[in-house]
Amino acid sequence: MALFFVFLFAALCILVSLAVRRRRIRRGGAVGEEQELMLPPGSMGLPYVGETLLLYHQNPSVFFASKQMRYGDVFKTHLLGCPCVMLASPEAARFVLVTHQQLFKPTYPPSKERMIGPSALFFHQGEYHLRLRRLVQGSLGPDALRAMLPDVESAVASTLAAWDGHVASTFHAMKRLTFEVGITTIFGGLLDDRHKEELRRNYSVVEKGYNCFPSRIPGTLYYRAVQVSSASHTRKLS
Ligand SMILES: *[C@@H]1O[C@H](CO)[C@@H](O)[C@H](O)[C@H]1NC(C)=O
């Protein structure tokens, strides 16, 4: 079942509600008089690890589907070190992303940030975010896309040619093609085949580790993904 979950880290919500609670206490209201904080139904699991082990113990889709069945479209849990609220309804997603977006701050769990690097577009807000976004948008405007068309076309043609007479997995072929087009968008035709292949290998290591349990034990998929990703960052910056 295709579930579109907005992975919303409500560490922020909880911080905000704690701040409100403190202010109320400071203003002299007795704690007992306060209204209970309104968090959605759900369970927070064990201290510190929360429900992270449960999530990784089974197929994540099964984890989310069973929670959704039990608690409804909006539920709380605790994953990857963050108390969070999961949203599975278009109305809730619209609330967070469109109508009340000013109340929310985009963030990722620290384990993901470690992998992607702190300078990624979605970790930022305000002026820097706008500047970065303008740069990215510029490279995706109609003129830029038009200029890229011959390269994209030749990538598509060579993908199709490779299928000739073979049974191919569309999933893998499309992944490869998407990577190819992404590389063309970022580097133009500047990257030679050897570097492209190296980057593809590194990217696949990061991809494999991306949704794995964030363990710092050498040899685990997450650990390897962080290693490769930071090596690539260092290389990019040097
Ligand atoms: C790929 O990862 C290795 C480290 O695992 C690194 O030395 C190399 O520079 C990376 N290559 C690219 C193109 O990012």
The ligand as an SDF file (V2000), in Angstrom:
LIG
                    3D

 14 14  0  0  0  0  0  0  0  0999 V2000
   33.6670    7.7930   -3.0240 C   0  0  0  0  0  0  0  0  0  0  0  0
   33.9080    7.3880   -1.6970 O   0  0  0  0  0  0  0  0  0  0  0  0
   35.2840    7.2820   -1.3360 C   0  0  0  0  0  0  0  0  0  0  0  0
   35.3640    6.8890    0.1240 C   0  0  0  0  0  0  0  0  0  0  0  0
   34.6500    5.7810    0.4100 O   0  0  0  0  0  0  0  0  0  0  0  0
   35.9850    8.6100   -1.5350 C   0  0  0  0  0  0  0  0  0  0  0  0
   37.3670    8.4660   -1.2650 O   0  0  0  0  0  0  0  0  0  0  0  0
   35.7810    9.0950   -2.9540 C   0  0  0  0  0  0  0  0  0  0  0  0
   36.3370   10.3930   -3.0860 O   0  0  0  0  0  0  0  0  0  0  0  0
   34.3020    9.1520   -3.2900 C   0  0  0  0  0  0  0  0  0  0  0  0
   34.1440    9.5440   -4.6780 N   0  0  0  0  0  0  0  0  0  0  0  0
   33.3260   10.4970   -5.0900 C   0  0  0  0  0  0  0  0  0  0  0  0
   33.2900   10.7520   -6.5620 C   0  0  0  0  0  0  0  0  0  0  0  0
   32.6220   11.1390   -4.3450 O   0  0  0  0  0  0  0  0  0  0  0  0
  1  2  1  0
  1 10  1  0
  2  3  1  0
  3  4  1  0
  3  6  1  0
  4  5  1  0
  6  7  1  0
  6  8  1  0
  8  9  1  0
  8 10  1  0
 10 11  1  0
 11 12  1  0
 12 13  1  0
 12 14  2  0
M  END
$$$$
